């Protein structure tokens, strides 16, 4: 699995690049993107051939009337991450789940074809 390139969606926003962990298991790859403070409907996934695009927006918390921001250490704004999937995955079976601030994307591997005997045929030599 290859991280293709990451980019900021809007140059006027502070850089927000969610960290990712990529795990390979015997039957699937799992991508874990850390997205605390986001809502599931603020994240989009798109599969273009073998290229998986994850993009979204982490919004600033709303402030009540009369409040002002004193310190801002968290990052907000638009982000996009791209991952090139191996040829050996079932791209049509990709699943995503968002829970507890973590987006988990499961990408199943293809099941290898079982070995089989091939019969050789030919013209009779008699």
VMD Tcl script that draws the C-alpha trace (Angstrom):
set ca {
  {0.00 0.00 0.00}
  {1.45 3.34 -1.02}
  {0.63 6.83 0.23}
  {0.51 8.74 -3.07}
  {0.63 12.37 -2.02}
  {-1.19 14.48 0.48}
  {-2.37 17.97 -0.09}
  {-4.12 20.77 1.62}
  {-7.44 21.55 -0.05}
  {-7.45 25.31 0.67}
  {-4.25 27.31 0.96}
  {-5.93 29.84 3.30}
  {-6.61 27.22 5.99}
  {-4.02 25.88 8.43}
  {-2.62 22.52 7.35}
  {-4.66 19.65 8.72}
  {-3.33 16.25 7.78}
  {-4.88 13.43 9.77}
  {-2.33 10.77 10.72}
  {-2.86 7.27 9.36}
  {-1.82 3.80 10.47}
  {-1.78 1.11 7.76}
  {-2.05 -2.48 8.96}
  {-1.65 -5.58 6.80}
  {-3.38 -8.75 7.93}
  {-3.65 -12.16 6.30}
  {-6.94 -11.35 4.54}
  {-7.16 -7.53 4.45}
  {-5.47 -4.17 4.82}
  {-6.80 -1.72 7.40}
  {-6.27 2.02 7.27}
  {-6.91 3.90 10.50}
  {-7.22 7.67 10.07}
  {-7.28 9.70 13.28}
  {-10.10 12.22 12.94}
  {-11.07 13.31 16.47}
  {-13.73 15.97 16.68}
  {-15.11 15.26 13.21}
  {-18.51 14.03 12.16}
  {-18.84 11.04 9.83}
  {-20.76 13.13 7.29}
  {-17.78 15.50 6.95}
  {-15.64 12.71 5.41}
  {-15.81 11.40 1.83}
  {-14.19 8.32 0.33}
  {-13.82 7.80 -3.39}
  {-12.25 4.90 -5.26}
  {-10.89 5.63 -8.74}
  {-9.43 2.41 -10.10}
  {-6.72 1.53 -7.56}
  {-6.56 5.04 -6.08}
  {-8.40 5.59 -2.79}
  {-9.11 9.24 -1.99}
  {-10.11 10.27 1.54}
  {-11.10 13.90 1.95}
  {-13.04 15.99 4.36}
  {-13.24 19.00 6.56}
  {-12.51 19.37 10.22}
  {-14.52 22.39 11.36}
  {-13.80 24.76 14.20}
  {-16.12 24.41 17.18}
  {-18.92 26.95 17.19}
  {-18.48 29.75 19.69}
  {-21.32 31.19 21.71}
  {-22.21 34.87 21.58}
  {-19.62 36.89 23.48}
  {-16.93 34.17 23.45}
  {-13.52 34.71 21.91}
  {-10.78 32.27 21.07}
  {-7.74 32.68 23.33}
  {-5.60 29.70 22.30}
  {-5.98 27.44 19.28}
  {-3.67 24.44 19.14}
  {-5.89 22.09 17.16}
  {-5.85 22.09 13.36}
  {-8.92 22.65 11.23}
  {-9.74 22.92 7.57}
  {-9.93 20.75 4.49}
  {-7.71 17.75 3.87}
  {-7.19 15.07 1.25}
  {-5.15 11.88 1.47}
  {-4.57 9.44 -1.38}
  {-3.52 5.82 -1.23}
  {-2.59 3.56 -4.16}
  {-4.02 0.11 -3.51}
  {-2.13 -3.03 -4.49}
  {-3.43 -4.96 -7.48}
  {-4.16 -7.89 -5.16}
  {-7.15 -6.33 -3.36}
  {-10.90 -6.60 -3.86}
  {-11.52 -2.93 -4.65}
  {-15.27 -3.50 -4.91}
  {-15.46 -4.77 -1.33}
  {-13.88 -1.78 0.48}
  {-15.75 -0.85 3.68}
  {-15.45 2.18 5.97}
  {-16.59 2.78 9.55}
  {-16.20 5.85 11.76}
  {-16.23 5.44 15.52}
  {-14.57 7.18 18.45}
  {-12.71 9.67 16.26}
  {-11.14 6.96 14.08}
  {-12.05 6.23 10.46}
  {-11.35 2.54 9.78}
  {-11.17 1.52 6.12}
  {-11.01 -2.23 5.45}
  {-9.70 -3.39 2.08}
  {-9.98 -7.16 1.56}
  {-7.24 -9.02 -0.28}
  {-8.09 -11.22 -3.24}
  {-8.36 -14.89 -2.48}
  {-5.70 -16.71 -4.51}
  {-7.04 -19.21 -7.01}
  {-6.52 -22.80 -5.85}
  {-3.97 -24.89 -7.72}
  {-5.49 -27.11 -10.38}
  {-4.23 -29.69 -12.81}
  {-4.39 -28.81 -16.51}
  {-4.88 -31.60 -19.01}
  {-2.68 -31.46 -22.09}
  {-4.46 -32.36 -25.28}
  {-2.99 -33.02 -28.69}
  {-3.56 -34.68 -32.02}
  {-3.43 -38.47 -32.00}
  {-0.13 -39.74 -33.41}
  {-1.54 -43.12 -34.68}
}
mol new
graphics top color blue
foreach p $ca { graphics top sphere $p radius 0.5 }
foreach p [lrange $ca 0 end-1] q [lrange $ca 1 end] { graphics top cylinder $p $q radius 0.2 }
display resetview
